[in-house]
């Protein structure tokens, strides 16, 4: 029975992870023309605005899907459908209040934030355009958490796909049209600056439109599902209806630690940019120059590293309600098994991504951002590739500690790691003068520290120690083999063809070589492969080529 449950949550996680990957690919596809339209300066405005926006989401809605799914799944597991619905209504009230207040603060305080805090005055236009999205995403968080609490990731998956498609279309059109509008507002050197600032505002318009389209879809879906929910509530086995006071207390006790953890965990990006811009300005670097460096960091580096991180977040999202249900009805061994499975599948994806970034960064970026000089972004990606592994693992361990109701531990661990990170960043910027590379290097320290502290706490609270051979050693060996073969293929094809074709050949070789190496080394068993979508078909193909036998 446990295996079946594990397979179910892994199947849901794989669906959500596949959707996250698809949406990131769509995001990457539209960011290429948007990046080319905005240029490095426009990307700098865009990146700065999104750090402020992400912090606003931390305070209003980032915690909502996890908190709502955790509380809803705990009640659904024991048949308390009325109380599950009350959690939804209470969370929606929270979304209206916090989302509305923070939206107003960001919209009306955009000038102060852009000029006095971030030291990039022209980012004010994009910040004002993006502000209403904070409230919209708060509503999205409640709906997605509600459906996840009932054990289905499909509404989240479909809404994310709709959101990204609309986002892509509107972002490209908005960036192009507002670029021309901005350029028409000024002349001389200011022409390019206004064009870049308005292009960034046009690109953020896509984010608002995409989120609104996703919200309409979930509203429609919820209206349909409400009839099923009413029938479930009539069969409610709960004898006690939880009071609104108790619901709000539960939400606050669940949301507050997650907000603190997520804020500390993600505020590093905003602090990095604030520290960087202020130190660069103090060192006499022009605003245009350090804004362009931040544009390379956010436009190329962040876009690439966020692809594997989105998969880790998706697996953690599906993992949470399953872990909560297991805590309600299962054993410690089953809890350990769930943590182990999601950690292993995370590393199976994160480790080859990190290796690919470290060995193929320049060819990948030249293939995607063919109009840009990718020398600096490629070096950033090579240096920071290893951070992908640490960030993916810390995402899972955070979810595990939160799911077991140790809400304060991720907050404490992230706070300690943030202090270490900021000290390292300041030393690298001021003493070593490593410029933009300081941000990437300090992120490795930040994520690595969180992993170490979370692993220590997991062992203390439930005796869990991560298995190493299949989680780390085999994927690393497979990634090394992958890197060697992909580099050889790239060098070979570059002798006879254009670099872009060589890059594609190297990427295809990397994917095939890693997967085959992982299977042959025993990194994934037949039973585990069957758990993922189309797993049986994959197993049949592998057996046909004698890459998998029944003993594995």
C-alpha positions as semicolon CSV with decimal commas, in nm:
position;residue;x (nm);y (nm);z (nm)
1;X;0,000;0,000;0,000
2;X;0,287;0,235;0,084
3;X;0,446;0,174;-0,254
4;X;0,124;0,259;-0,426
5;X;0,098;0,584;-0,230
6;X;0,459;0,667;-0,307
7;X;0,395;0,604;-0,673
8;X;0,086;0,825;-0,662
9;X;0,259;1,125;-0,512
10;X;0,561;1,072;-0,739
11;X;0,329;1,054;-1,041
12;X;0,163;1,381;-0,938
13;X;0,503;1,533;-0,873
14;X;0,633;1,417;-1,211
15;X;0,330;1,572;-1,384
16;X;0,383;1,902;-1,203
17;X;0,758;1,887;-1,265
18;X;0,702;1,816;-1,636
19;X;0,463;2,112;-1,651
20;X;0,715;2,331;-1,471
21;X;0,978;2,223;-1,724
22;X;0,745;2,298;-2,016
23;X;0,653;2,638;-1,877
24;X;1,021;2,717;-1,818
25;X;1,098;2,619;-2,177
26;X;0,817;2,849;-2,292
27;X;0,958;3,113;-2,059
28;X;1,306;3,063;-2,201
29;X;1,169;3,081;-2,554
30;X;0,997;3,417;-2,500
31;X;1,275;3,559;-2,280
32;X;1,515;3,526;-2,574
33;X;1,332;3,779;-2,798
34;X;1,235;3,990;-2,495
35;X;1,599;4,000;-2,382
36;X;1,706;4,097;-2,730
37;X;1,438;4,369;-2,749
38;X;1,520;4,520;-2,407
39;X;1,899;4,487;-2,428
40;X;2,126;4,463;-2,124
41;X;2,003;4,792;-1,975
42;X;1,637;4,697;-2,008
43;X;1,713;4,356;-1,861
44;X;1,872;4,530;-1,566
45;X;1,551;4,725;-1,497
46;X;1,347;4,409;-1,550
47;X;1,563;4,205;-1,311
48;X;1,559;4,467;-1,036
49;X;1,181;4,503;-1,056
50;X;1,133;4,128;-1,028
51;X;1,346;4,111;-0,716
52;X;1,111;4,362;-0,552
53;X;0,811;4,174;-0,690
54;X;0,943;3,840;-0,563
55;X;0,990;3,988;-0,215
56;X;0,629;4,114;-0,226
57;X;0,515;3,763;-0,319
58;X;0,711;3,625;-0,024
59;X;0,506;3,846;0,207
60;X;0,168;3,778;0,048
61;X;0,130;3,462;-0,155
62;X;0,443;3,247;-0,181
63;X;0,348;3,059;0,135
64;X;-0,019;3,018;0,046
65;X;-0,007;2,708;-0,183
66;X;0,205;2,515;0,068
67;X;0,011;2,631;0,375
68;X;-0,332;2,572;0,221
69;X;-0,236;2,231;0,077
70;X;-0,085;2,128;0,412
71;X;-0,394;2,223;0,614
72;X;-0,644;2,098;0,355
73;X;-0,469;1,762;0,304
74;X;-0,457;1,700;0,681
75;X;-0,836;1,740;0,694
76;X;-0,912;1,551;0,375
77;X;-0,704;1,256;0,504
78;X;-0,947;1,225;0,796
79;X;-1,266;1,302;0,600
80;X;-1,316;1,657;0,736
81;X;-1,432;1,821;0,412
82;X;-1,625;2,104;0,581
83;X;-1,317;2,210;0,774
84;X;-1,108;2,183;0,458
85;X;-1,345;2,427;0,286
86;X;-1,325;2,663;0,583
87;X;-0,947;2,663;0,547
88;X;-0,993;2,770;0,184
89;X;-1,228;3,057;0,280
90;X;-0,998;3,175;0,557
91;X;-0,698;3,168;0,323
92;X;-0,889;3,371;0,065
93;X;-0,954;3,641;0,326
94;X;-0,583;3,644;0,407
95;X;-0,502;3,679;0,035
96;X;-0,738;3,977;-0,007
97;X;-0,597;4,163;0,292
98;X;-0,225;4,103;0,248
99;X;-0,228;4,106;-0,132
100;X;-0,429;4,427;-0,144
101;X;-0,213;4,611;0,110
102;X;0,121;4,512;-0,044
103;X;-0,006;4,589;-0,396
104;X;-0,096;4,943;-0,282
105;X;0,243;4,988;-0,109
106;X;0,438;4,879;-0,417
107;X;0,224;5,081;-0,661
108;X;0,222;5,408;-0,468
109;X;0,573;5,366;-0,328
110;X;0,731;5,265;-0,659
111;X;0,919;5,593;-0,693
112;X;1,079;5,566;-0,349
113;X;1,167;5,197;-0,397
114;X;1,325;5,253;-0,740
115;X;1,515;5,572;-0,657
116;X;1,610;5,553;-0,290
117;X;1,634;5,180;-0,220
118;X;1,742;5,016;-0,547
119;X;1,924;5,324;-0,684
120;X;1,782;5,259;-1,032
121;X;1,532;5,538;-1,093
122;X;1,409;5,429;-1,436
123;X;1,278;5,095;-1,305
124;X;0,977;5,281;-1,161
125;X;0,761;5,229;-1,473
126;X;0,797;4,849;-1,474
127;X;0,738;4,837;-1,098
128;X;0,405;5,020;-1,123
129;X;0,286;4,796;-1,408
130;X;0,373;4,483;-1,213
131;X;0,218;4,587;-0,878
132;X;-0,142;4,460;-0,943
133;X;-0,003;4,113;-1,012
134;X;0,077;4,075;-0,641
135;X;-0,294;4,057;-0,554
136;X;-0,374;3,828;-0,850
137;X;-0,101;3,581;-0,754
138;X;-0,228;3,575;-0,394
139;X;-0,564;3,446;-0,523
140;X;-0,383;3,196;-0,746
141;X;-0,190;3,064;-0,447
142;X;-0,508;2,985;-0,252
143;X;-0,674;2,802;-0,544
144;X;-0,362;2,601;-0,628
145;X;-0,306;2,506;-0,265
146;X;-0,669;2,398;-0,229
147;X;-0,654;2,160;-0,525
148;X;-0,312;2,029;-0,420
149;X;-0,454;1,956;-0,076
150;X;-0,705;1,725;-0,244
151;X;-0,415;1,537;-0,401
152;X;-0,441;1,664;-0,758
153;X;-0,174;1,870;-0,929
154;X;-0,358;1,897;-1,262
155;X;-0,531;2,235;-1,196
156;X;-0,196;2,384;-1,094
157;X;-0,027;2,228;-1,397
158;X;-0,284;2,353;-1,650
159;X;-0,309;2,699;-1,495
160;X;0,070;2,736;-1,502
161;X;0,078;2,642;-1,870
162;X;-0,199;2,893;-1,956
163;X;-0,024;3,157;-1,748
164;X;0,306;3,112;-1,928
165;X;0,158;3,105;-2,280
166;X;-0,032;3,431;-2,226
167;X;0,272;3,577;-2,052
168;X;0,492;3,493;-2,351
169;X;0,262;3,654;-2,609
170;X;0,191;3,972;-2,415
171;X;0,552;4,015;-2,297
172;X;0,696;4,010;-2,648
173;X;0,428;4,241;-2,788
174;X;0,441;4,472;-2,486
175;X;0,821;4,500;-2,482
176;X;0,834;4,579;-2,854
177;X;0,553;4,836;-2,856
178;X;0,657;5,017;-2,538
179;X;1,021;5,022;-2,652
180;X;0,913;5,235;-2,949
181;X;0,692;5,449;-2,726
182;X;0,973;5,508;-2,478
183;X;1,221;5,599;-2,750
184;X;0,974;5,856;-2,885
185;X;0,965;6,032;-2,546
186;X;1,329;6,145;-2,546
187;X;1,623;6,222;-2,771
188;X;2,001;6,181;-2,759
189;X;2,143;5,950;-2,492
190;X;1,813;5,952;-2,300
191;X;1,637;5,791;-2,596
192;X;1,791;5,448;-2,532
193;X;1,740;5,475;-2,157
194;X;1,369;5,559;-2,186
195;X;1,326;5,291;-2,452
196;X;1,483;5,028;-2,225
197;X;1,277;5,138;-1,923
198;X;0,947;5,128;-2,113
199;X;1,040;4,797;-2,280
200;X;1,091;4,648;-1,931
201;X;0,746;4,780;-1,833
202;X;0,598;4,619;-2,145
203;X;0,761;4,286;-2,060
204;X;0,618;4,294;-1,705
205;X;0,272;4,352;-1,852
206;X;0,291;3,993;-1,978
207;X;0,333;3,867;-1,620
208;X;0,014;4,046;-1,513
209;X;-0,186;3,922;-1,814
210;X;-0,064;3,563;-1,769
211;X;-0,151;3,552;-1,398
212;X;-0,498;3,697;-1,467
213;X;-0,566;3,435;-1,737
214;X;-0,460;3,156;-1,497
215;X;-0,689;3,298;-1,228
216;X;-0,989;3,298;-1,463
217;X;-0,917;2,932;-1,549
218;X;-0,901;2,829;-1,182
219;X;-1,217;3,023;-1,100
220;X;-1,397;2,831;-1,375
221;X;-1,255;2,500;-1,251
222;X;-1,348;2,575;-0,889
223;X;-1,705;2,660;-0,990
224;X;-1,735;2,316;-1,153
225;X;-1,567;2,132;-0,865
226;X;-1,782;2,302;-0,602
227;X;-2,071;2,064;-0,678
228;X;-1,844;1,767;-0,598
229;X;-1,722;1,941;-0,286
230;X;-2,080;1,993;-0,164
231;X;-2,146;1,618;-0,194
232;X;-1,822;1,546;-0,006
233;X;-1,922;1,788;0,271
234;X;-2,257;1,609;0,309
235;X;-2,060;1,288;0,376
236;X;-1,829;1,468;0,621
237;X;-1,713;1,234;0,898
238;X;-1,588;1,515;1,119
239;X;-1,779;1,566;1,443
240;X;-1,636;1,909;1,521
241;X;-1,660;2,215;1,304
242;X;-1,351;2,426;1,351
243;X;-1,421;2,787;1,449
244;X;-1,309;3,076;1,232
245;X;-1,086;3,190;1,514
246;X;-0,915;2,848;1,518
247;X;-0,885;2,844;1,136
248;X;-0,723;3,188;1,127
249;X;-0,490;3,092;1,410
250;X;-0,388;2,777;1,222
251;X;-0,334;2,973;0,902
252;X;-0,127;3,232;1,082
253;X;0,083;2,969;1,261
254;X;0,139;2,788;0,930
255;X;0,179;3,085;0,698
256;X;0,396;3,306;0,921
257;X;0,690;3,062;0,956
258;X;0,673;2,981;0,584
259;X;0,668;3,352;0,500
260;X;0,969;3,406;0,725
261;X;1,151;3,106;0,580
262;X;1,068;3,192;0,220
263;X;1,145;3,560;0,274
264;X;1,482;3,491;0,431
265;X;1,544;3,222;0,169
266;X;1,460;3,448;-0,125
267;X;1,537;3,796;0,007
268;X;1,901;3,717;-0,064
269;X;1,837;3,809;-0,429
270;X;1,704;4,153;-0,338
271;X;1,978;4,213;-0,082
272;X;2,241;4,095;-0,331
273;X;2,129;4,352;-0,584
274;X;2,093;4,630;-0,325
275;X;2,442;4,561;-0,184
276;X;2,588;4,523;-0,532
277;X;2,442;4,846;-0,672
278;X;2,544;5,050;-0,366
279;X;2,899;4,911;-0,355
280;X;2,943;4,954;-0,731
281;X;2,818;5,314;-0,707
282;X;3,058;5,380;-0,417
283;X;3,344;5,237;-0,625
284;X;3,269;5,485;-0,902
285;X;3,105;5,245;-1,147
286;X;2,835;5,412;-1,357
287;X;2,469;5,318;-1,312
288;X;2,448;5,208;-1,675
289;X;2,743;4,971;-1,633
290;X;2,627;4,795;-1,317
291;X;2,269;4,782;-1,445
292;X;2,394;4,600;-1,756
293;X;2,585;4,352;-1,537
294;X;2,268;4,285;-1,337
295;X;2,085;4,246;-1,669
296;X;2,324;3,969;-1,770
297;X;2,281;3,805;-1,429
298;X;1,899;3,813;-1,433
299;X;1,847;3,777;-1,808
300;X;2,077;3,483;-1,875
301;X;2,211;3,332;-1,551
302;X;1,886;3,339;-1,351
303;X;1,676;3,227;-1,647
304;X;1,891;2,917;-1,700
305;X;1,934;2,814;-1,336
306;X;1,562;2,859;-1,264
307;X;1,477;2,571;-1,499
308;X;1,601;2,290;-1,269
309;X;1,490;2,487;-0,963
310;X;1,132;2,492;-1,096
311;X;1,139;2,112;-1,114
312;X;1,258;2,095;-0,751
313;X;0,977;2,331;-0,644
314;X;0,721;2,120;-0,830
315;X;0,836;1,798;-0,663
316;X;0,831;1,970;-0,324
317;X;0,475;2,096;-0,389
318;X;0,348;1,744;-0,464
319;X;0,553;1,602;-0,177
320;X;0,396;1,825;0,090
321;X;0,034;1,695;0,100
322;X;0,156;1,336;0,064
323;X;0,399;1,378;0,355
324;X;0,128;1,538;0,573
325;X;-0,111;1,249;0,500
326;X;0,165;0,998;0,587
327;X;0,232;1,176;0,917
328;X;-0,140;1,145;0,997
329;X;-0,169;0,773;0,918
330;X;0,178;0,627;0,845
331;X;0,503;0,519;1,009
332;X;0,845;0,680;1,045
333;X;0,979;0,437;0,784
334;X;0,720;0,560;0,532
335;X;0,813;0,922;0,610
336;X;1,181;0,843;0,550
337;X;1,093;0,666;0,226
338;X;0,904;0,970;0,090
339;X;1,186;1,211;0,175
340;X;1,438;0,975;0,017
341;X;1,241;0,933;-0,308
342;X;1,183;1,305;-0,368
343;X;1,545;1,389;-0,277
344;X;1,680;1,126;-0,516
345;X;1,466;1,233;-0,810
346;X;1,563;1,593;-0,743
347;X;1,934;1,509;-0,755
348;X;1,890;1,294;-1,066
349;X;1,776;1,615;-1,241
350;X;1,984;1,879;-1,061
351;X;2,328;1,716;-1,084
352;X;2,340;1,677;-1,467
353;X;2,198;2,031;-1,505
354;X;2,480;2,167;-1,291
355;X;2,737;1,965;-1,488
356;X;2,587;2,088;-1,816
357;X;2,607;2,450;-1,704
358;X;2,970;2,409;-1,599
359;X;3,082;2,243;-1,924
360;X;2,848;2,379;-2,195
361;X;2,754;2,725;-2,066
362;X;2,895;2,927;-2,356
363;X;2,755;2,704;-2,638
364;X;2,411;2,697;-2,472
365;X;2,396;3,074;-2,424
366;X;2,530;3,143;-2,774
367;X;2,261;2,914;-2,912
368;X;1,982;3,091;-2,724
369;X;2,103;3,451;-2,695
370;X;2,267;3,477;-3,033
371;X;2,255;3,858;-3,047
372;X;2,431;3,904;-2,711
373;X;2,793;3,883;-2,602
374;X;2,765;3,587;-2,365
375;X;3,121;3,579;-2,230
376;X;3,034;3,716;-1,884
377;X;2,699;3,528;-1,845
378;X;2,873;3,201;-1,948
379;X;3,138;3,247;-1,681
380;X;2,865;3,324;-1,427
381;X;2,690;3,001;-1,521
382;X;3,009;2,797;-1,501
383;X;3,091;2,935;-1,156
384;X;2,738;2,910;-1,019
385;X;2,632;2,579;-1,174
386;X;2,700;2,385;-0,854
387;X;2,457;2,609;-0,662
388;X;2,172;2,444;-0,855
389;X;2,238;2,119;-0,667
390;X;2,234;2,290;-0,328
391;X;1,924;2,502;-0,399
392;X;1,728;2,199;-0,529
393;X;1,820;1,989;-0,227
394;X;1,743;2,269;0,020
395;X;1,397;2,314;-0,140
396;X;1,313;1,951;-0,059
397;X;1,457;1,956;0,293
398;X;1,267;2,278;0,369
399;X;0,943;2,111;0,258
400;X;1,020;1,802;0,468
401;X;1,077;2,002;0,788
402;X;0,767;2,217;0,726
403;X;0,554;1,911;0,649
404;X;0,654;1,756;0,982
405;X;0,548;2,080;1,161
406;X;0,900;2,194;1,243
407;X;0,817;2,530;1,089
408;X;1,077;2,740;1,267
409;X;1,380;2,531;1,173
410;X;1,393;2,632;0,801
411;X;1,356;2,996;0,913
412;X;1,648;2,970;1,153
413;X;1,865;2,783;0,905
414;X;1,793;3,027;0,622
415;X;1,862;3,324;0,852
416;X;2,199;3,185;0,963
417;X;2,290;3,107;0,601
418;X;2,182;3,456;0,490
419;X;2,416;3,623;0,740
420;X;2,707;3,404;0,623
421;X;2,612;3,478;0,262
422;X;2,602;3,857;0,308
423;X;2,936;3,865;0,489
424;X;3,091;3,660;0,207
425;X;2,930;3,883;-0,058
426;X;3,057;4,203;0,103
427;X;3,412;4,067;0,136
428;X;3,413;3,952;-0,227
429;X;3,283;4,288;-0,350
430;X;3,492;4,521;-0,135
431;X;3,813;4,329;-0,063
432;X;3,845;4,108;-0,372
433;X;3,652;4,336;-0,614
434;X;3,499;4,038;-0,795
435;X;3,209;4,252;-0,923
436;X;2,907;4,052;-1,046
437;X;3,089;3,722;-0,987
438;X;3,063;3,792;-0,613
439;X;2,686;3,738;-0,622
440;X;2,718;3,397;-0,787
441;X;2,998;3,278;-0,558
442;X;2,816;3,390;-0,243
443;X;2,499;3,207;-0,355
444;X;2,692;2,879;-0,350
445;X;2,784;2,946;0,013
446;X;2,423;3,041;0,098
447;X;2,259;2,732;-0,051
448;X;2,530;2,497;0,075
449;X;2,492;2,626;0,431
450;X;2,114;2,570;0,421
451;X;2,163;2,211;0,302
452;X;2,404;2,132;0,584
453;X;2,183;2,287;0,854
454;X;1,861;2,126;0,722
455;X;2,027;1,783;0,701
456;X;2,138;1,816;1,064
457;X;1,784;1,905;1,174
458;X;1,622;1,622;0,977
459;X;1,849;1,372;1,151
460;X;1,768;1,521;1,492
461;X;1,388;1,540;1,456
462;X;1,312;1,212;1,280
463;X;1,638;1,021;1,245
464;X;1,654;1,073;0,868
465;X;1,995;1,049;0,699
466;X;2,006;1,088;0,322
467;X;2,118;0,780;0,128
468;X;2,432;0,875;-0,065
469;X;2,513;0,617;-0,333
470;X;2,202;0,645;-0,551
471;X;2,129;1,005;-0,454
472;X;2,468;1,162;-0,514
473;X;2,751;0,927;-0,618
474;X;2,588;0,751;-0,916
475;X;2,434;1,072;-1,063
476;X;2,773;1,248;-1,028
477;X;2,955;0,964;-1,209
478;X;2,687;0,963;-1,482
479;X;2,717;1,344;-1,511
480;X;3,097;1,321;-1,550
481;X;3,055;1,064;-1,828
482;X;2,792;1,288;-1,986
483;X;3,021;1,593;-1,972
484;X;3,315;1,413;-2,134
485;X;3,108;1,273;-2,422
486;X;2,919;1,599;-2,483
487;X;3,240;1,805;-2,494
488;X;3,403;1,561;-2,737
489;X;3,096;1,572;-2,963
490;X;3,089;1,952;-2,954
491;X;3,459;1,980;-3,042
492;X;3,418;1,725;-3,323
493;X;3,118;1,897;-3,484
494;X;3,272;2,242;-3,452
495;X;3,542;2,124;-3,693
496;X;3,288;2,056;-3,967
497;X;2,977;2,265;-3,891
498;X;2,852;2,588;-3,740
499;X;2,879;2,629;-3,359
500;X;2,500;2,629;-3,314
501;X;2,467;2,284;-3,470
502;X;2,758;2,160;-3,259
503;X;2,582;2,290;-2,946
504;X;2,258;2,106;-3,033
505;X;2,451;1,784;-3,103
506;X;2,634;1,819;-2,770
507;X;2,309;1,874;-2,576
508;X;2,139;1,572;-2,732
509;X;2,448;1,362;-2,659
510;X;2,447;1,487;-2,299
511;X;2,083;1,387;-2,241
512;X;2,119;1,041;-2,394
513;X;2,458;0,968;-2,235
514;X;2,346;1,071;-1,887
515;X;2,023;0,873;-1,895
516;X;2,193;0,558;-2,028
517;X;2,481;0,590;-1,779
518;X;2,238;0,638;-1,491
519;X;2,046;0,323;-1,586
520;X;2,356;0,109;-1,642
521;X;2,508;0,222;-1,311
522;X;2,187;0,124;-1,128
523;X;2,089;0,477;-1,030
524;X;1,720;0,409;-1,103
525;X;1,536;0,078;-1,069
526;X;1,262;-0,061;-1,289
527;X;1,008;-0,019;-1,008
528;X;1,097;0,348;-0,970
529;X;1,076;0,413;-1,344
530;X;0,726;0,266;-1,351
531;X;0,617;0,532;-1,098
532;X;0,672;0,820;-1,342
533;X;0,433;0,911;-1,628
534;X;0,473;0,671;-1,924
535;X;0,706;0,469;-1,700
536;X;0,600;0,130;-1,837
537;X;0,664;0,245;-2,193
538;X;1,009;0,369;-2,091
539;X;1,085;0,035;-1,926
540;X;0,980;-0,158;-2,239
541;X;1,207;0,057;-2,459
542;X;1,501;0,015;-2,221
543;X;1,455;-0,362;-2,211
544;X;1,433;-0,374;-2,588
545;X;1,781;-0,219;-2,607
546;X;1,904;-0,440;-2,320
547;X;1,967;-0,140;-2,096
548;X;1,744;-0,269;-1,817
549;X;1,681;-0,618;-1,691
550;X;1,427;-0,757;-1,451
551;X;1,677;-0,786;-1,166
552;X;1,721;-0,407;-1,140
